[in-house]
Structure formats: C-alpha cells, structure tokens
Amino acid sequence: MKNNFRNTFFGTLCLAASTTLATAQTGNLLAVTRFDDLVRINVPNGAVTPIGPVGISDTLSLINVSGTYYTTNSFWLIQIDPTTGNGTITASITPGFVRLNSLAFNPTTGTCYGLDTFNPQQLHTIDLTTGATTLVGNTGSPNRNLQSLTISDTGAAYAWEAGQPALPGRGLMSIDLTTGQATDVNPLLGGAGRPAAFAFAGSTLIGAGSGLSHVDTTTAATRFLSNTPDLRGMAFTSPASVIPRGVGCPGTLITPILAPDVAPELGSTITFTAGPVAPNPSAILTIGLDGQQSPLGPIPVDLQPFGLGASCRLWSSADATVLIPVQTNPGPGAIASYPLAIPNDPAFAGVQLFVQAFSIDSGVPGGLAATRSLVVTIG
C-alpha cells in the first residue's frame, strides 16, 4: 500500500504559490460551548469560527451519527443543525429519573450510549428516535463525576473521571460496553485537567475543556494542542484530521509554525503554510508516510549531529521533499505555502501523512529552522 501510495499520490503533487497566510482557517471539528453556541474549530491552532446559538440551555456532549448531530441537556434529546447551530428537541429522555451527562455513538454496532450522573453513575443505551434508555450496568465509579463518554471507530469506549474535592478522580477510564464497568487506564495518573468533552479523530483521542489536548489511550497522558473556548461537547464531521506533533526549533525571528487551511478530506486541496520564515527565495517542505522510522533512523531524528540547533528534530520519513516559494507577509517575517491535492479515491481514506517544514535561515546553526510536524489523516 505504501509503495503504491508513494507512486500514485506523490506523483500528483504540483507546486503552486499561495498569496495569503491562512489566518481564517476552517476545520472539521464541531463543538458546543458552555454558552450553548455551536462553533467550528481548527485543531492545530484552535481557531474558532462561530456557527450560531443552539437556543437550548445547558447542552452537554455532541455526537455525529451519519451526518446528523445530537446533544442532550440531561432531560431532552436535541438535534443540532450543523449549518446554523439551531437545536430542536426531538424526544424526552426516559425514564424520567435518568439524567445523561454525555452521549457516544458506537460506529461498529450502530448503538448510542449515555452516562447517567445521578443514579449512581450508570451506563445506558439510548434510542435516538424515542429517547428511551436501557440500563447496561453500573460503572463502579460512584460519586466520582464520570463524564465525557466517547467511543472510537473500533468500538473502544472511554470516559474521564474528574472526581470531587473529597474523592479525587482517577482520570482516563476505559468503559466496558457490555457491563458498564469503568477501569482506570493508568493508576499512576489522576483526574486533574477535567476534559469536559472527548472526540476521536480516527484512532486519535482529542480532549477539550478550556483547550484542546491529545490524550494517549494507552498511558492516559495528555499533551496540550491549542487554546479554545470552554467546550462541553464536540464531534468531527469526517475522519479527516490534522494533529500537531513534536516541537520545532527557532529561526532568527521565532520558531516557525506549520498550519493547514482545511481538513484533509477526499477530493479537497489542503494548503500548508509555514511562517514566519526567513526572507529567502524558498523554504523546504517534507512529506512522509512513516512517523516511526526514517532513512536516518527512528523518529524523531536528532539533527544536532548534522550541525542544526539543539532542539531540531526530523519528525517525518521525508518520502517527498519540495522547495516552496517564500512570499512577503504584512506581519513579521515571510511565509511559504504549498497546496496538496488529495485524490477523491476511497482507497486513500485513513492514510496518514507526516508533514514538516524548514526555513532556510543563515542566522541559525546549520542554516535551518524547523516547524513541529503535522500528522495528517485523510478522510
């Protein structure tokens, strides 16, 4: 698959100059805020595009079921229009004593689940047409504030145990969808941070509260990605995602940043923009198919032995390397952009690219400054 992808996909790369820095970036992550507004978020930089008010208070959670979006405010099942944000009550949650604090959809079975906060904490299934719930079982997490239920594309379920002052939470918990039982993913880490929402981008778990974080489902470790408003629920519109990885190394001005303008969906053209870069004719963009191994050794590759700065790393297998033209920018420094056309072919869905840019900068060791990399999942 990789050799075929390299021959066909990289063969379609064409170099073109972009005239503006992608500041009004879009994204494929929808979210409801604590103020009951629907927004669109660009994951790498946290840029928020308002869509509109839900019109119903205390919304919690957000799920995407084949292009239909649902939320709840514990009492009602609410359908949200992704183009306007407007919410419509479609059903009451029954029985009346069930109060769901989050919803999650299992794509492997077509079943929707919810966490009940009050009775004590229990896992239920919920009928998205009638609002009727059916008890699966107790989570074994009484009075520990279990929230943010989410399910991956392979059917693995997780939630976050935030705890209370008198009873600390244990953090990331795996959830057995057949029994409801919650199990601590890593007993060495607690529940600090309180992600109020989770969403899977393919196999990557993103957590949100007052910012976005990558959550490792094996170790429960979190890594900050970007600042956002306080979020209460979120859902990706497609499996496509762009997740930052690693750190860059500084240029003469500051450490350059690499950002996309759109989600990498089939049939789209995604433009990567690096800046600020040094005002030379070109910068360098590397695109790889492997995020673990490169021709120079295991990733990340320390580039200091090659004369670069102490924090410079290669985060890509660099199967394709191109020179991209540098353009002037109204702000400090210059920018360099590269548009990448993604074939409208289902065979490319789920393929990951590892993208990193380098500024040719004579003012730093080795003459190169580097961005952190982007893990680009086509969907």
C-alpha positions as a printed NumPy array, in Angstrom:
array([[  0.   ,   0.   ,   0.   ],
       [  2.779,   2.421,   0.895],
       [  4.702,   1.87 ,  -2.352],
       [  1.53 ,   2.198,  -4.412],
       [  0.552,   5.324,  -2.484],
       [  4.01 ,   6.827,  -2.931],
       [  3.952,   6.249,  -6.705],
       [  0.405,   7.5  ,  -7.315],
       [ -0.173,  10.118,  -4.62 ],
       [  3.203,  11.839,  -4.597],
       [  3.061,  11.816,  -8.384],
       [  0.106,  14.208,  -8.198],
       [  1.976,  16.847,  -6.196],
       [  2.125,  20.148,  -8.026],
       [  3.859,  23.275,  -6.807],
       [  1.838,  26.491,  -6.615],
       [  2.223,  29.708,  -4.667],
       [ -0.347,  30.813,  -2.121],
       [ -0.889,  34.572,  -1.892],
       [ -2.198,  34.853,   1.669],
       [ -1.476,  33.371,   5.055],
       [ -4.301,  31.059,   6.137],
       [ -5.492,  33.049,   9.128],
       [ -9.242,  32.471,   8.736],
       [ -8.764,  28.723,   8.939],
       [-11.592,  26.253,   8.933],
       [-11.709,  22.837,  10.495],
       [-13.793,  19.708,  10.664],
       [-14.367,  19.712,  14.421],
       [-17.769,  20.972,  15.614],
       [-18.288,  21.81 ,  19.282],
       [-20.864,  23.208,  21.69 ],
       [-19.56 ,  25.75 ,  24.185],
       [-20.529,  26.345,  27.801],
       [-22.626,  29.249,  26.495],
       [-24.635,  26.857,  24.269],
       [-23.193,  28.046,  20.971],
       [-22.123,  25.788,  18.108],
       [-18.659,  26.563,  16.719],
       [-16.229,  25.086,  14.211],
       [-12.635,  24.566,  15.379],
       [ -9.326,  24.17 ,  13.592],
       [ -7.487,  21.665,  15.792],
       [ -3.829,  22.63 ,  15.153],
       [ -4.199,  26.282,  16.148],
       [ -7.538,  26.43 ,  17.994],
       [ -9.026,  28.979,  15.569],
       [-12.784,  29.209,  16.21 ],
       [-15.463,  30.007,  13.642],
       [-18.881,  30.762,  15.249],
       [-21.84 ,  28.988,  13.637],
       [-24.793,  30.004,  15.827],
       [-26.65 ,  29.571,  19.119],
       [-28.248,  26.234,  19.953],
       [-31.155,  28.065,  21.566],
       [-31.466,  25.487,  24.369],
       [-29.591,  25.867,  27.661],
       [-27.176,  23.511,  29.421],
       [-26.221,  21.441,  26.382],
       [-23.772,  18.632,  27.103],
       [-21.933,  16.407,  24.632],
       [-22.155,  16.259,  20.83 ],
       [-22.212,  13.226,  18.532],
       [-22.239,  12.754,  14.778],
       [-24.435,   9.887,  13.565],
       [-24.057,   9.625,   9.781],
       [-24.186,  13.41 ,   9.397],
       [-26.944,  14.019,  11.98 ],
       [-25.777,  15.771,  15.16 ],
       [-27.259,  15.176,  18.609],
       [-26.738,  16.668,  22.043],
       [-28.516,  16.484,  25.395],
       [-29.153,  18.736,  28.37 ],
       [-29.803,  15.731,  30.657],
       [-33.591,  15.949,  30.141],
       [-34.027,  16.02 ,  26.354],
       [-32.505,  14.592,  23.219],
       [-31.688,  17.509,  20.909],
       [-30.819,  17.526,  17.2  ],
       [-28.476,  20.323,  16.06 ],
       [-28.343,  21.872,  12.592],
       [-24.596,  21.951,  11.742],
       [-25.066,  24.92 ,   9.379],
       [-26.907,  27.25 ,  11.792],
       [-26.332,  25.761,  15.266],
       [-30.073,  25.734,  15.943],
       [-31.222,  22.956,  18.286],
       [-34.53 ,  21.09 ,  18.025],
       [-35.872,  18.889,  20.822],
       [-36.687,  15.507,  19.283],
       [-37.525,  13.426,  22.379],
       [-37.601,  13.383,  26.168],
       [-35.084,  11.085,  27.833],
       [-36.956,   8.297,  29.603],
       [-37.362,   7.029,  32.273],
       [-37.525,  10.488,  33.818],
       [-35.021,   9.732,  36.583],
       [-32.21 ,   9.129,  34.048],
       [-30.009,  12.216,  33.617],
       [-27.362,  11.767,  30.9  ],
       [-24.235,  13.92 ,  31.065],
       [-22.736,  12.684,  27.781],
       [-23.582,  10.72 ,  24.659],
       [-21.405,   8.459,  22.486],
       [-22.139,   6.533,  19.292],
       [-20.571,   3.149,  18.574],
       [-19.955,   3.02 ,  14.797],
       [-19.255,  -0.722,  14.877],
       [-22.739,  -1.604,  16.173],
       [-24.863,   1.485,  15.459],
       [-25.744,   1.801,  19.165],
       [-25.817,   5.074,  21.115],
       [-24.751,   5.133,  24.772],
       [-25.059,   7.662,  27.59 ],
       [-23.618,   8.159,  31.075],
       [-26.08 ,   8.816,  33.895],
       [-24.619,  11.151,  36.502],
       [-27.042,  10.698,  39.367],
       [-28.229,   7.119,  39.855],
       [-25.354,   6.277,  40.878],
       [-23.244,   6.591,  37.776],
       [-24.507,   4.087,  35.221],
       [-24.13 ,   3.294,  31.543],
       [-27.257,   3.199,  29.365],
       [-28.101,   2.69 ,  25.735],
       [-30.425,   5.292,  24.236],
       [-32.84 ,   5.1  ,  21.321],
       [-32.159,   8.208,  19.203],
       [-35.724,   8.166,  17.864],
       [-37.713,   7.826,  21.099],
       [-35.223,   8.919,  23.786],
       [-35.853,   5.671,  25.695],
       [-32.856,   4.428,  27.692],
       [-31.942,   0.881,  28.725],
       [-29.592,   0.196,  31.623],
       [-26.356,  -1.598,  30.715],
       [-24.828,  -1.59 ,  34.199],
       [-23.137,   0.339,  36.982],
       [-19.782,   1.889,  36.163],
       [-18.302,   1.236,  39.6  ],
       [-17.465,   4.942,  39.814],
       [-19.928,   6.283,  42.426],
       [-19.691,   9.984,  43.274],
       [-16.52 ,  10.433,  41.227],
       [-18.032,  12.558,  38.45 ],
       [-17.559,  10.261,  35.452],
       [-18.139,  12.248,  32.238],
       [-17.162,  12.766,  28.594],
       [-18.083,   9.327,  27.247],
       [-16.622,   8.614,  23.797],
       [-16.216,   5.594,  21.511],
       [-13.511,   5.026,  18.882],
       [-14.   ,   3.799,  15.33 ],
       [-13.073,   0.301,  16.561],
       [-15.656,   0.316,  19.382],
       [-13.302,   1.083,  22.302],
       [-15.045,   3.283,  24.909],
       [-13.509,   5.802,  27.297],
       [-14.625,   8.44 ,  29.796],
       [-12.966,  10.859,  32.222],
       [-13.336,  10.561,  35.993],
       [-12.921,  14.115,  37.292],
       [-13.709,  13.408,  40.941],
       [-14.781,  15.764,  43.727],
       [-12.824,  17.608,  46.444],
       [-13.39 ,  14.803,  48.948],
       [-12.982,  11.983,  46.412],
       [-10.283,  12.587,  43.772],
       [-10.926,  11.37 ,  40.248],
       [ -8.754,   8.793,  38.539],
       [ -8.593,  10.381,  35.087],
       [ -8.992,   8.379,  31.88 ],
       [-11.178,   5.296,  32.276],
       [-11.931,   2.553,  29.783],
       [-15.6  ,   1.541,  29.691],
       [-16.878,  -1.998,  29.074],
       [-19.906,  -1.511,  26.818],
       [-21.34 ,  -4.908,  27.771],
       [-21.274,  -4.399,  31.563],
       [-20.768,  -0.648,  32.085],
       [-17.7  ,  -1.263,  34.259],
       [-15.112,   1.547,  34.304],
       [-11.403,   0.656,  34.619],
       [ -8.558,   3.072,  35.349],
       [ -6.266,   3.224,  32.285],
       [ -3.268,   4.374,  34.324],
       [ -3.484,   4.295,  38.152],
       [ -0.362,   6.481,  38.347],
       [ -2.176,   9.463,  36.836],
       [ -5.121,  11.254,  38.427],
       [ -8.07 ,  13.211,  37.123],
       [ -6.605,  16.713,  37.028],
       [ -7.379,  18.777,  33.951],
       [-11.055,  17.808,  33.669],
       [-11.622,  17.349,  29.919],
       [-15.306,  18.181,  29.546],
       [-15.525,  16.589,  26.116],
       [-13.841,  13.883,  24.061],
       [-13.896,  13.094,  20.346],
       [-11.991,  10.572,  18.263],
       [-10.338,  11.657,  15.021],
       [ -9.83 ,   8.189,  13.583],
       [ -7.755,   6.471,  16.277],
       [ -6.599,   9.739,  17.886],
       [ -8.421,  10.878,  21.034],
       [ -8.843,  14.639,  21.465],
       [ -9.917,  16.077,  24.83 ],
       [-11.343,  19.531,  25.44 ],
       [-12.203,  21.858,  28.286],
       [-10.654,  25.316,  28.089],
       [ -8.214,  23.993,  25.459],
       [ -7.595,  21.015,  23.186],
       [ -5.287,  18.158,  24.16 ],
       [ -4.188,  14.881,  22.649],
       [ -4.959,  12.016,  25.039],
       [ -2.932,   8.805,  24.859],
       [ -5.381,   5.927,  25.368],
       [ -2.556,   3.601,  26.443],
       [ -0.866,   5.765,  29.105],
       [ -3.647,   8.347,  29.796],
       [ -1.063,  11.103,  29.331],
       [ -2.345,  14.379,  27.867],
       [ -0.479,  16.775,  25.563],
       [ -1.661,  20.335,  25.032],
       [ -2.528,  21.277,  21.434],
       [ -4.214,  24.692,  21.356],
       [ -6.331,  27.176,  23.298],
       [-10.095,  27.171,  22.745],
       [-13.236,  28.444,  24.475],
       [-14.661,  26.272,  27.255],
       [-16.27 ,  23.35 ,  25.4  ],
       [-18.967,  20.916,  26.543],
       [-19.165,  18.561,  23.587],
       [-17.534,  18.02 ,  20.216],
       [-17.689,  15.797,  17.142],
       [-15.655,  15.518,  13.961],
       [-17.568,  15.978,  10.72 ],
       [-15.357,  13.378,   8.996],
       [-12.463,  11.049,   9.913],
       [-10.063,  13.608,   8.413],
       [ -7.803,  15.275,  10.967],
       [ -4.599,  17.259,  11.424],
       [ -2.83 ,  16.786,  14.769],
       [  0.394,  18.653,  15.734],
       [  3.323,  16.51 ,  16.837],
       [  6.634,  17.313,  18.449],
       [  8.337,  20.707,  18.686],
       [ 10.157,  22.932,  16.251],
       [ 13.487,  24.741,  16.537],
       [ 13.82 ,  28.53 ,  16.366],
       [ 14.852,  30.701,  13.469],
       [ 16.265,  34.21 ,  13.561],
       [ 12.823,  35.575,  14.5  ],
       [ 10.934,  32.835,  16.341],
       [ 10.157,  29.161,  15.849],
       [  8.147,  28.874,  12.625],
       [  4.703,  27.259,  12.686],
       [  3.15 ,  24.986,  10.059],
       [ -0.647,  25.106,   9.69 ],
       [ -3.257,  23.78 ,   7.223],
       [ -6.189,  25.756,   5.854],
       [ -8.805,  22.962,   5.645],
       [ -9.384,  19.4  ,   6.812],
       [ -7.689,  16.774,   4.594],
       [-10.846,  15.289,   3.122],
       [-11.039,  13.195,  -0.034],
       [-11.208,  15.383,  -3.139],
       [-10.049,  18.531,  -1.329],
       [ -6.92 ,  20.635,  -1.704],
       [ -5.187,  21.33 ,   1.593],
       [ -2.678,  24.185,   1.721],
       [  0.138,  24.034,   4.261],
       [  1.537,  27.431,   5.287],
       [  4.775,  27.881,   7.237],
       [  5.698,  31.143,   8.922],
       [  7.444,  33.213,   9.865],
       [ 10.303,  32.034,   7.659],
       [ 13.486,  33.819,   6.607],
       [ 13.124,  36.053,   3.5  ],
       [ 14.94 ,  33.701,   1.124],
       [ 13.581,  32.541,  -2.243],
       [ 12.465,  29.159,  -0.906],
       [ 11.65 ,  27.092,   2.155],
       [ 11.53 ,  23.29 ,   2.408],
       [  8.519,  21.021,   2.947],
       [  8.895,  17.321,   3.733],
       [  6.05 ,  14.795,   3.475],
       [  6.434,  11.246,   4.736],
       [  4.352,   8.109,   5.024],
       [  6.06 ,   6.86 ,   8.176],
       [  6.017,   8.54 ,  11.581],
       [  8.163,   5.915,  13.284],
       [ 11.171,   5.241,  11.057],
       [ 13.163,   7.444,   8.667],
       [ 16.211,   6.809,   6.447],
       [ 18.262,   8.45 ,   9.214],
       [ 16.905,   6.203,  11.97 ],
       [ 13.97 ,   6.12 ,  14.42 ],
       [ 11.749,   9.212,  14.542],
       [ 12.307,  11.786,  15.944],
       [ 15.789,  12.127,  14.49 ],
       [ 18.144,  14.432,  16.399],
       [ 19.549,  16.856,  13.811],
       [ 22.143,  18.437,  16.098],
       [ 24.863,  15.982,  14.926],
       [ 24.214,  17.384,  11.432],
       [ 25.015,  20.901,  12.641],
       [ 21.499,  22.134,  13.438],
       [ 20.289,  23.645,  16.716],
       [ 19.857,  21.662,  19.919],
       [ 16.078,  21.273,  19.662],
       [ 15.943,  20.476,  15.931],
       [ 14.322,  17.134,  15.128],
       [ 13.116,  15.403,  11.98 ],
       [  9.566,  14.137,  12.565],
       [  8.913,  12.544,   9.164],
       [ 10.279,   9.814,   6.92 ],
       [ 10.524,  12.581,   4.283],
       [  9.49 ,  10.441,   1.304],
       [  8.935,  13.646,  -0.674],
       [ 10.866,  16.893,  -0.208],
       [  9.992,  20.025,  -2.166],
       [ 11.157,  23.614,  -2.315],
       [  8.262,  26.017,  -1.79 ],
       [  8.354,  29.713,  -2.716],
       [  8.556,  32.318,   0.023],
       [  6.189,  35.3  ,  -0.11 ],
       [  6.149,  38.567,   1.794],
       [  3.671,  38.914,   4.616],
       [  2.056,  42.022,   6.219],
       [  3.188,  40.737,   9.623],
       [  6.715,  39.944,  10.834],
       [  8.704,  37.56 ,   8.688],
       [  7.662,  35.885,   5.448],
       [  5.508,  32.856,   4.698],
       [  5.722,  29.834,   2.432],
       [  2.694,  27.864,   1.241],
       [  2.155,  24.588,  -0.562],
       [ -1.194,  23.265,  -1.89 ],
       [ -1.624,  19.48 ,  -1.887],
       [ -4.438,  17.944,  -3.937],
       [ -5.954,  14.846,  -2.305],
       [ -7.426,  12.331,  -4.781],
       [-11.154,  11.692,  -4.472],
       [-10.492,   7.978,  -4.104],
       [-11.755,   5.913,  -1.138],
       [ -8.511,   3.92 ,  -1.248],
       [ -6.761,   6.91 ,   0.337],
       [ -9.152,   7.186,   3.31 ],
       [ -7.258,   6.637,   6.547],
       [ -3.807,   7.168,   5.004],
       [ -1.551,   9.229,   7.244],
       [  0.99 ,  11.795,   6.12 ],
       [  3.69 ,  13.283,   8.344],
       [  4.43 ,  16.846,   7.233],
       [  7.161,  19.229,   8.417],
       [  8.633,  22.473,   7.065],
       [ 12.105,  24.004,   7.309],
       [ 13.082,  27.658,   6.923],
       [ 16.4  ,  28.296,   5.157],
       [ 17.879,  30.726,   7.675],
       [ 21.557,  31.712,   7.681],
       [ 21.218,  33.206,  11.153],
       [ 20.881,  29.884,  12.99 ],
       [ 23.107,  26.797,  13.37 ],
       [ 23.131,  24.631,  10.278],
       [ 21.2  ,  27.256,   8.333],
       [ 17.801,  25.686,   9.025],
       [ 14.927,  26.336,  11.419],
       [ 12.141,  23.756,  11.712],
       [  8.43 ,  23.654,  12.46 ],
       [  6.854,  20.955,  14.551],
       [  5.244,  18.313,  12.362],
       [  1.611,  17.647,  11.483],
       [  0.067,  14.182,  11.465],
       [ -2.413,  14.4  ,   8.581],
       [ -5.099,  11.707,   8.396],
       [ -7.042,  11.659,   5.132],
       [-10.771,  11.057,   5.495]])
